[in-house]
Amino acid sequence: MTQHEKILEILSDGNWKCTNLMYASYIADPRTRLVELKKKGYELEWRWCQTHSHRKSKEWHLVQKKSLGIALPPNHEIQRQVKLFSPQPVYD
């Protein structure tokens, strides 16, 4: 199992997980692996650790498994494009 797969398994339940758990799973540098996962399209969020009293490490949360890599314009832009490209009625 790769380090990316280990991290995804740890985060798979959708709960916040402290990076200490990743270090305990023998992931050498979870920060680097998390950035690599984000570049691959996984949507991750972090916050300061609320599990431990030191609150110096980060907790991570998997928001979305993997995006399709397609950036959609805002909804109002889509509506404008639909109006521009909609066929006009033809009146005889």
C-alpha positions in Angstrom: 0.0 0.0 0.0 1.4 3.4 -1.0 1.6 6.3 1.4 -1.1 8.1 -0.6 -3.4 5.1 -0.2 -2.7 4.9 3.6 -3.6 8.6 4.0 -6.8 8.1 1.9 -7.7 5.1 4.1 -7.2 7.2 7.2 -9.4 10.0 5.9 -12.0 7.7 4.3 -14.6 8.0 7.1 -14.9 11.7 6.6 -13.9 12.7 10.1 -11.0 15.1 11.0 -7.7 13.2 11.6 -4.6 14.6 13.2 -1.3 14.3 11.3 0.0 12.4 14.4 -2.1 9.5 13.2 -0.3 9.6 9.9 3.1 9.7 11.5 2.1 6.7 13.6 1.2 4.9 10.3 4.9 5.4 9.3 4.1 8.0 6.6 7.4 9.8 6.4 6.2 13.3 5.5 2.4 13.5 5.5 2.4 17.2 4.6 4.1 16.5 1.3 1.8 13.5 0.6 -1.3 15.6 1.4 -0.1 18.4 -1.1 0.5 15.7 -3.7 -3.1 14.3 -3.2 -4.5 17.8 -3.6 -2.6 18.2 -6.8 -4.1 14.9 -8.0 -7.6 16.4 -7.5 -8.6 15.3 -4.0 -10.3 18.1 -2.1 -8.8 18.3 1.5 -9.4 20.8 4.3 -7.3 21.4 7.4 -7.7 23.0 10.8 -5.5 23.3 13.8 -5.7 20.1 15.9 -8.6 20.0 18.3 -8.0 16.4 19.3 -4.8 17.0 21.3 -4.0 19.6 24.0 -0.9 21.0 22.2 -2.9 22.2 19.2 0.2 22.7 17.2 -0.4 20.1 14.5 -3.1 20.0 11.8 -6.1 17.9 11.4 -7.2 16.9 7.9 -10.5 16.1 6.4 -11.4 14.6 3.0 -14.1 16.8 1.5 -14.3 15.2 -2.0 -12.8 12.0 -3.2 -11.4 13.2 -6.5 -12.6 16.0 -8.8 -12.9 15.5 -12.5 -10.4 18.2 -13.2 -13.0 20.4 -14.9 -13.4 23.9 -13.6 -17.0 25.1 -14.1 -17.8 28.8 -14.4 -20.1 30.3 -11.8 -23.8 29.6 -12.2 -24.6 33.1 -13.5 -21.9 32.7 -16.2 -23.5 29.4 -17.3 -26.9 31.0 -17.5 -25.5 33.9 -19.6 -23.8 31.4 -22.0 -27.0 29.4 -22.4 -28.9 32.6 -23.3 -26.2 33.5 -25.9 -26.2 30.1 -27.5 -29.9 29.2 -27.3 -31.6 29.0 -30.6 -33.9 32.0 -31.3 -37.4 31.2 -32.3 -38.2 31.7 -36.0 -41.4 33.6 -36.8 -42.9 33.3 -40.3 
